[in-house]
Amino acid sequence: MSDKRNDARNQYLTFTLGPNAFGLDIAGVREVLELTEITAVPRMPRHMRGVINLRGNAVPVTDLRLKLGMDTARPTVDTCIIITEVRTLEGNPTMGLLVDSVREVFEMAPEEVLPAPAMGSVIRSDYILGMGSQDGGFIILMDIDRVLTDTVPGGLAPGLDRAA
């Protein structure tokens, strides 16, 4: 017999941007890659770093620091690319997210997600699903579909256009 408390838990991939910890719903994550060569594409927004070759497919890469209004950082041995699928009206395009480091996968029940504080943030409030508590600190749970919808054509898929 399964434990019903564990059945309702969501899994999040945690990563860092500077001193801040963030989490993405693992359901949208395809894989994590070591930093590889990114080919720049002319006339793209600053946060769009370019494309990588992923098994013969050109995958666009967004520098999540720049997208969220943070300063850029020099790559380190921990810098990596999270490959995600973004749910839009035009399908589920594959996108790469350039992040400082990936930490781990952790589980959290929906009722454990805390609302984001209303005291203001550098990050747009509609990008944040809530806050998770882990190891005495907080993890900002990101709505990656919303973060990336102005990067890909078509906008959010039906049912994802939540009020902010």
C-alpha positions in Angstrom: 0.0 0.0 0.0 1.4 3.4 -0.9 1.7 6.3 1.5 -0.8 9.0 0.3 1.4 11.8 1.8 4.2 10.9 -0.7 1.8 10.5 -3.6 0.9 14.3 -3.6 4.5 15.5 -3.4 6.0 17.5 -6.3 9.7 17.3 -7.3 11.8 20.3 -8.1 15.2 20.6 -9.6 17.1 23.2 -7.6 19.8 25.5 -9.1 21.6 28.7 -8.2 22.0 32.1 -9.7 24.5 33.9 -7.5 23.6 33.4 -3.8 20.0 32.7 -4.7 18.5 29.2 -4.9 15.7 28.5 -7.4 13.5 25.5 -8.2 11.9 24.2 -11.4 9.1 21.5 -11.5 11.0 18.5 -12.6 8.2 17.5 -15.0 9.5 20.2 -17.5 13.1 19.3 -17.2 14.6 17.0 -19.9 18.2 16.9 -18.8 21.2 18.9 -17.4 24.3 19.5 -19.5 27.7 20.7 -18.7 28.4 24.1 -20.3 29.2 23.6 -24.0 29.9 26.0 -26.8 27.0 28.4 -27.4 26.8 29.8 -31.0 25.6 33.4 -30.9 22.7 34.4 -33.2 22.7 38.0 -34.4 19.9 40.4 -33.4 18.6 38.4 -30.5 17.7 39.9 -27.1 20.6 40.2 -24.7 19.4 37.3 -22.5 19.3 35.0 -25.6 22.9 33.7 -25.6 22.5 31.7 -28.8 22.0 28.0 -29.7 23.7 24.7 -28.8 23.9 21.5 -30.8 21.9 18.9 -28.9 22.1 15.6 -30.7 21.8 17.4 -34.1 19.1 19.9 -33.0 19.7 23.6 -32.5 18.4 24.5 -29.0 18.2 28.1 -28.0 19.8 29.0 -24.7 18.6 31.8 -22.4 20.9 33.3 -19.8 18.5 33.1 -16.8 20.5 35.7 -14.9 20.0 38.3 -17.6 16.4 37.3 -18.2 15.7 37.9 -14.5 17.5 41.3 -14.5 20.6 40.1 -12.7 24.2 40.9 -13.7 26.0 38.4 -15.9 28.6 36.1 -14.4 31.7 34.4 -15.7 31.3 30.7 -16.3 32.8 28.3 -13.8 33.2 24.5 -13.6 29.7 24.4 -12.1 28.0 26.5 -14.8 25.5 24.3 -16.7 22.5 24.3 -19.1 19.2 22.9 -18.0 17.2 21.6 -21.0 13.5 22.2 -20.6 10.3 22.0 -22.5 8.2 25.2 -22.5 4.4 24.8 -22.8 3.1 27.3 -25.4 0.2 27.7 -27.8 2.5 26.5 -30.6 3.7 23.3 -28.8 6.5 22.4 -26.4 9.7 23.9 -27.8 12.9 22.8 -26.2 14.9 25.6 -24.5 18.2 25.7 -22.6 18.6 27.7 -19.4 22.1 28.9 -18.5 22.5 28.7 -14.7 25.4 29.0 -12.2 25.0 25.5 -10.8 22.5 22.7 -10.3 22.1 21.4 -6.8 19.6 18.5 -6.4 16.1 17.3 -6.8 13.9 17.8 -3.7 10.3 16.9 -3.0 7.6 19.2 -1.5 3.9 18.8 -0.9 1.8 21.5 -2.5 0.6 22.7 0.9 4.2 23.3 1.9 4.7 25.9 -0.8 4.6 29.4 0.8 3.4 32.5 -1.1 6.2 34.8 -2.3 6.5 37.8 0.0 4.8 41.0 -1.2 7.7 43.2 -0.3 9.0 43.6 -3.8 11.6 41.7 -5.8 13.9 42.1 -8.7 12.1 39.2 -10.2 8.6 39.7 -11.7 6.0 38.3 -9.3 4.3 36.4 -12.1 7.5 34.4 -12.6 7.3 33.0 -9.0 5.0 30.1 -8.1 6.0 30.4 -4.4 8.7 29.7 -1.9 10.0 26.4 -0.6 11.9 25.9 2.6 15.0 23.7 2.5 18.0 23.4 4.9 17.1 26.5 6.8 16.9 28.7 3.7 14.3 29.4 0.9 14.1 28.3 -2.7 12.2 30.5 -5.2 10.0 28.2 -7.2 9.9 29.5 -10.8 7.1 29.3 -13.3 9.5 28.6 -16.2 6.7 28.5 -18.8 5.8 32.1 -17.9 9.5 33.2 -17.7 10.2 32.0 -21.2 6.9 32.7 -23.0 8.1 36.0 -24.3 11.2 34.3 -25.6 9.3 31.7 -27.7 6.4 32.4 -30.2 2.8 31.8 -29.3 2.5 32.7 -25.6 1.3 30.4 -22.8 -0.6 27.2 -23.6 -4.3 27.2 -22.6 -4.9 26.9 -18.9 -1.4 28.3 -18.1 -2.4 32.0 -18.4 -2.9 32.4 -14.6 -3.7 35.8 -13.2 -0.6 37.3 -11.5 
